[in-house]
Amino acid sequence: MAPRSRKAAASTSPPRTHSDGTPPEVPPKDETSAVADVDALLAPLPGEQREEVKVNNASVTDMKHACDDALKRFLSRPDLFKQIHTHTDVRLALGWLSVLVAGATGLYGWKVPFEQSKPAVWAGVIAYIVLTIAQTLYSYFIEGDIVFVGKRKTFDKRIVTERITITSRTTPSSPSTPPGYALGLTFVRSAAGGKTLLGKGRASEERPFTAFFDERGVLDQEAFERWVGAVVGQVMDGKAQ
């Protein structure tokens, strides 16, 4: 019989064993690989991929809006989180509905005689007021200070869903400290469509606006993204409570 080829002999050769005859241990999965992947994703973007952001650095509102926009751009990248626009959609729907009700009411009152149109006009006015109040209450009590809601899905033997909610606010200045930008983060990791909770975390951080804006009002986006990435990375790794 002809000898088997070297390839076949190699494929049937027994696995290597230790000197005492015990089989080698299977190396454990690197538990830090997922953390490394997250840290890599949360790294600041290359400078050439940004446009300069310049605001009036005497306006705290302008600086907050610039930071909010930069945060959303940074975290809503395709390889990070998919931004959820539920709050914006609800506010827009209520606003457009109130505009349509007001327009239809005005058009009806213009085409129909006054006495005949009064019941419908009153109904339209009441509906407009209710919708406007509902929009205001939703923005104040439900949306609140939320500026970003994101979701991402990963696969680790099962589909894992991660959801992050971020709020932002300004901190007032004092004789010794300038006004600042404060973040509040809530993170939930779950599986089985949210039925199995795998982990959760909360964090809050703040920095003065002077840490991100220079004297001309230009936002240092790399420094801002580095700070946001560090805070998000901590809450995703479960290191912040």
C-alpha positions as CSV (number, residue, x, y, z in Angstrom):
1,M,0.0,0.0,0.0
2,A,1.3,3.4,-0.9
3,P,2.1,5.7,2.1
4,R,-0.4,8.5,2.8
5,S,0.6,11.9,1.7
6,R,2.2,14.3,4.2
7,K,-0.9,16.5,4.2
8,A,-3.1,13.5,5.1
9,A,-0.6,12.4,7.8
10,A,-0.6,15.9,9.3
11,S,-4.4,16.0,9.4
12,T,-4.6,12.8,11.4
13,S,-1.7,13.4,13.7
14,P,-2.7,13.4,17.4
15,P,-2.8,16.8,19.3
16,R,0.2,17.7,21.3
17,T,0.1,16.9,25.0
18,H,2.0,18.1,28.0
19,S,4.9,16.0,29.4
20,D,2.6,14.3,31.9
21,G,0.2,13.2,29.1
22,T,-2.6,15.7,29.9
23,P,-4.1,17.5,26.9
24,P,-3.4,21.2,26.6
25,E,-5.9,23.7,28.0
26,V,-7.9,25.7,25.5
27,P,-6.9,29.3,25.9
28,P,-9.8,31.4,27.4
29,K,-11.5,34.0,25.3
30,D,-9.9,37.4,25.8
31,E,-12.4,39.2,27.9
32,T,-10.7,42.5,27.3
33,S,-11.2,42.3,23.5
34,A,-14.7,43.8,23.7
35,V,-13.4,46.6,25.9
36,A,-10.6,47.3,23.5
37,D,-13.1,47.4,20.6
38,V,-15.3,49.9,22.5
39,D,-12.3,52.1,23.4
40,A,-11.2,52.1,19.7
41,L,-14.6,53.1,18.5
42,L,-14.8,55.9,21.1
43,A,-11.5,57.4,20.0
44,P,-11.7,61.0,18.6
45,L,-12.2,61.4,14.9
46,P,-9.3,62.4,12.7
47,G,-9.0,66.1,12.4
48,E,-9.5,66.2,8.6
49,Q,-13.0,64.8,9.1
50,R,-14.3,67.8,11.0
51,E,-15.5,71.3,10.1
52,E,-14.6,74.1,12.4
53,V,-17.3,75.0,14.9
54,K,-17.2,78.6,16.1
55,V,-19.8,80.3,18.4
56,N,-20.2,83.3,20.5
57,N,-18.3,82.3,23.7
58,A,-20.1,85.0,25.6
59,S,-23.3,83.0,25.2
60,V,-23.7,79.9,27.4
61,T,-26.7,78.8,25.3
62,D,-24.7,78.9,22.1
63,M,-21.8,76.9,23.6
64,K,-24.2,74.3,25.0
65,H,-26.0,73.9,21.6
66,A,-22.6,73.5,20.0
67,C,-21.5,70.8,22.5
68,D,-24.9,69.0,22.1
69,D,-24.5,68.9,18.3
70,A,-20.9,67.7,18.6
71,L,-21.9,64.9,21.0
72,K,-24.6,63.7,18.6
73,R,-22.3,63.8,15.6
74,F,-19.7,61.8,17.5
75,L,-21.9,59.1,19.0
76,S,-24.3,58.6,16.0
77,R,-21.6,57.3,13.7
78,P,-22.5,54.0,11.9
79,D,-20.0,52.0,13.9
80,L,-21.3,53.3,17.2
81,F,-24.9,54.1,18.1
82,K,-28.0,54.5,15.9
83,Q,-29.7,57.6,17.2
84,I,-33.3,57.3,18.2
85,H,-35.4,60.3,17.3
86,T,-38.6,59.4,19.2
87,H,-38.7,62.6,21.3
88,T,-38.1,64.8,18.2
89,D,-40.7,62.9,16.2
90,V,-43.4,63.3,18.9
91,R,-42.7,67.0,19.3
92,L,-42.8,67.6,15.5
93,A,-46.0,65.5,15.2
94,L,-47.8,67.6,17.9
95,G,-46.5,70.8,16.4
96,W,-47.5,70.0,12.8
97,L,-50.9,68.8,14.0
98,S,-51.6,72.0,15.9
99,V,-50.6,74.0,12.8
100,L,-52.9,72.0,10.6
101,V,-55.8,72.4,13.1
102,A,-55.2,76.1,13.2
103,G,-55.1,76.4,9.4
104,A,-58.2,74.3,8.9
105,T,-60.1,76.2,11.6
106,G,-59.1,79.6,10.0
107,L,-60.1,78.4,6.6
108,Y,-63.4,77.1,7.8
109,G,-64.2,80.3,9.7
110,W,-63.3,82.4,6.6
111,K,-65.5,80.4,4.2
112,V,-68.5,79.7,6.4
113,P,-70.7,82.5,7.9
114,F,-69.7,83.6,11.4
115,E,-72.7,82.3,13.4
116,Q,-72.8,79.0,11.5
117,S,-69.0,78.4,12.0
118,K,-68.8,79.3,15.7
119,P,-69.1,75.6,17.0
120,A,-66.5,74.3,14.7
121,V,-64.2,77.3,15.2
122,W,-64.5,76.8,19.0
123,A,-63.7,73.2,18.6
124,G,-60.6,74.0,16.5
125,V,-59.4,76.6,19.0
126,I,-59.8,74.1,21.9
127,A,-58.0,71.4,19.9
128,Y,-55.2,73.8,19.1
129,I,-54.7,74.8,22.7
130,V,-54.8,71.2,23.9
131,L,-52.1,70.2,21.3
132,T,-49.9,73.1,22.2
133,I,-50.1,72.3,25.9
134,A,-49.4,68.6,25.2
135,Q,-46.3,69.5,23.2
136,T,-45.1,71.8,26.0
137,L,-45.8,69.2,28.7
138,Y,-44.1,66.5,26.7
139,S,-41.0,68.6,26.2
140,Y,-40.7,69.5,29.9
141,F,-41.7,66.3,31.7
142,I,-40.8,63.5,29.3
143,E,-38.0,64.7,27.1
144,G,-36.5,67.0,29.7
145,D,-32.8,67.5,29.2
146,I,-32.3,64.5,27.0
147,V,-30.1,65.3,24.0
148,F,-29.2,61.8,22.8
149,V,-30.8,58.4,22.8
150,G,-28.8,55.7,21.0
151,K,-29.0,52.0,20.4
152,R,-26.5,49.4,19.1
153,K,-26.6,45.7,18.6
154,T,-23.7,43.3,18.9
155,F,-23.5,39.5,18.7
156,D,-21.8,37.5,21.4
157,K,-23.3,34.0,21.1
158,R,-26.6,35.9,21.1
159,I,-28.0,39.3,20.0
160,V,-27.1,41.9,22.6
161,T,-28.8,45.3,22.6
162,E,-27.2,48.3,24.2
163,R,-29.1,51.5,24.8
164,I,-27.7,54.8,26.1
165,T,-29.5,57.9,27.1
166,I,-27.6,61.2,27.7
167,T,-28.8,64.4,29.2
168,S,-27.0,67.7,29.2
169,R,-27.3,70.9,31.1
170,T,-25.3,74.0,31.9
171,T,-23.9,74.7,35.3
172,P,-23.9,78.3,36.5
173,S,-20.8,80.3,37.0
174,S,-19.5,81.5,40.3
175,P,-16.9,84.0,41.4
176,S,-14.3,81.2,41.3
177,T,-15.5,78.9,38.5
178,P,-16.8,79.6,34.9
179,P,-20.0,78.1,33.6
180,G,-19.8,74.4,32.6
181,Y,-21.3,71.6,30.6
182,A,-22.7,68.7,32.6
183,L,-23.6,65.2,31.2
184,G,-25.8,62.5,32.8
185,L,-25.6,59.0,31.2
186,T,-27.8,55.9,31.6
187,F,-26.7,52.7,29.9
188,V,-28.5,49.4,29.7
189,R,-27.3,46.1,28.1
190,S,-29.9,43.4,27.5
191,A,-30.7,40.4,25.4
192,A,-33.7,38.4,24.3
193,G,-35.5,41.6,23.2
194,G,-34.9,43.3,26.5
195,K,-36.2,40.4,28.7
196,T,-32.7,39.6,30.0
197,L,-30.8,42.3,31.7
198,L,-27.0,41.8,31.3
199,G,-25.8,45.1,32.8
200,K,-26.5,48.7,33.5
201,G,-24.7,51.8,34.6
202,R,-25.1,55.5,35.4
203,A,-22.6,58.3,35.3
204,S,-22.4,62.0,35.5
205,E,-19.5,64.3,34.6
206,E,-19.0,68.0,34.0
207,R,-16.3,70.3,32.6
208,P,-16.1,74.1,32.3
209,F,-16.7,75.4,28.8
210,T,-13.3,76.9,28.9
211,A,-11.9,73.4,28.6
212,F,-13.4,73.1,25.1
213,F,-13.7,76.7,23.7
214,D,-10.8,79.0,23.1
215,E,-10.9,82.8,23.3
216,R,-12.3,83.0,19.7
217,G,-15.1,80.7,20.5
218,V,-13.8,77.8,18.4
219,L,-14.7,74.4,19.8
220,D,-11.8,72.0,20.4
221,Q,-13.6,69.0,19.0
222,E,-10.9,66.5,19.6
223,A,-10.7,67.4,23.3
224,F,-14.5,67.3,23.6
225,E,-14.7,63.9,21.9
226,R,-12.0,62.5,24.0
227,W,-13.8,63.5,27.2
228,V,-17.2,62.2,25.9
229,G,-15.6,59.0,24.8
230,A,-14.0,58.4,28.2
231,V,-17.3,59.0,30.0
232,V,-19.3,56.8,27.7
233,G,-16.6,54.1,27.8
234,Q,-16.7,54.0,31.6
235,V,-20.4,53.6,31.8
236,M,-20.4,50.9,29.0
237,D,-17.6,49.0,30.9
238,G,-19.6,49.2,34.1
239,K,-16.9,51.2,35.8
240,A,-19.3,54.1,36.7
241,Q,-22.2,53.9,39.0
